[in-house]
Amino acid sequence: MFISPQGADASTASTAAKSALTPTAEPLRHMLFGSPNAVRTTIQTLHKRGYAEPNDWSKPVATGKPNEVMTILTKRVRLER
């Protein structure tokens, strides 16, 4: 027979309360469209500001428009509940 230790209910309630306050991470996708130079400069600027590493972005892909590429960054952002 299982006998719950004293204070088990308080511990469980505390864990539930903590999980309700714990921030969750949610994916967020950034897309850049522009000339290769403008896209590269923007990625470098975001890196200098500490937002994302340059290697986290996808390789630039031609969009079919003259002198335009597109790159994507998927980042997990923390949300407070």
C-alpha positions as CSV (number, residue, x, y, z in Angstrom):
1,M,0.0,0.0,0.0
2,F,1.3,3.5,-0.9
3,I,1.5,6.0,1.9
4,S,2.2,9.6,0.8
5,P,4.8,11.3,2.9
6,Q,3.8,14.3,4.9
7,G,3.8,17.5,3.0
8,A,3.4,15.8,-0.4
9,D,0.3,17.8,-1.2
10,A,2.1,21.1,-0.4
11,S,5.0,20.0,-2.6
12,T,2.7,19.2,-5.5
13,A,0.8,22.4,-5.2
14,S,4.1,24.3,-5.1
15,T,5.3,22.6,-8.3
16,A,2.0,23.4,-10.1
17,A,2.2,27.0,-9.0
18,K,5.8,27.3,-10.3
19,S,5.0,25.7,-13.6
20,A,2.2,28.3,-14.1
21,L,4.7,31.1,-13.6
22,T,7.5,29.5,-15.7
23,P,8.1,31.3,-19.0
24,T,7.5,29.2,-22.1
25,A,9.4,29.3,-25.3
26,E,7.6,29.7,-28.6
27,P,9.1,29.7,-32.1
28,L,9.1,33.0,-34.0
29,R,10.2,33.2,-37.6
30,H,12.0,36.3,-39.0
31,M,12.3,36.8,-42.8
32,L,14.5,39.3,-44.5
33,F,14.0,40.3,-48.1
34,G,16.4,42.6,-49.9
35,S,19.7,43.0,-51.7
36,P,22.4,40.6,-50.6
37,N,24.3,43.6,-49.1
38,A,21.2,44.9,-47.2
39,V,20.4,41.4,-45.8
40,R,24.0,40.8,-44.8
41,T,24.2,44.2,-43.1
42,T,21.0,43.6,-41.2
43,I,22.2,40.2,-40.0
44,Q,25.4,41.8,-38.8
45,T,23.5,44.6,-37.0
46,L,21.3,42.1,-35.2
47,H,24.3,40.1,-34.2
48,K,26.1,43.2,-32.8
49,R,23.0,43.9,-30.7
50,G,23.1,40.4,-29.3
51,Y,19.9,39.2,-30.9
52,A,21.1,36.3,-33.1
53,E,24.2,34.7,-34.4
54,P,24.9,35.1,-38.1
55,N,25.1,31.3,-38.6
56,D,21.6,30.9,-37.2
57,W,20.1,32.4,-40.4
58,S,19.4,30.3,-43.4
59,K,21.6,30.7,-46.5
60,P,20.3,33.5,-48.7
61,V,18.0,32.3,-51.5
62,A,17.3,34.2,-54.7
63,T,13.6,35.3,-54.9
64,G,13.5,35.6,-58.6
65,K,13.4,39.4,-58.5
66,P,16.6,41.1,-59.7
67,N,19.2,41.6,-56.9
68,E,16.9,40.2,-54.2
69,V,17.4,37.4,-51.7
70,M,15.5,36.0,-48.8
71,T,16.8,34.5,-45.6
72,I,15.0,33.1,-42.5
73,L,15.8,32.9,-38.8
74,T,13.7,30.8,-36.5
75,K,14.2,31.8,-32.9
76,R,12.6,30.6,-29.7
77,V,11.3,33.5,-27.6
78,R,10.4,33.3,-24.0
79,L,6.8,34.3,-23.0
80,E,5.6,35.0,-19.5
81,R,2.4,33.3,-18.6
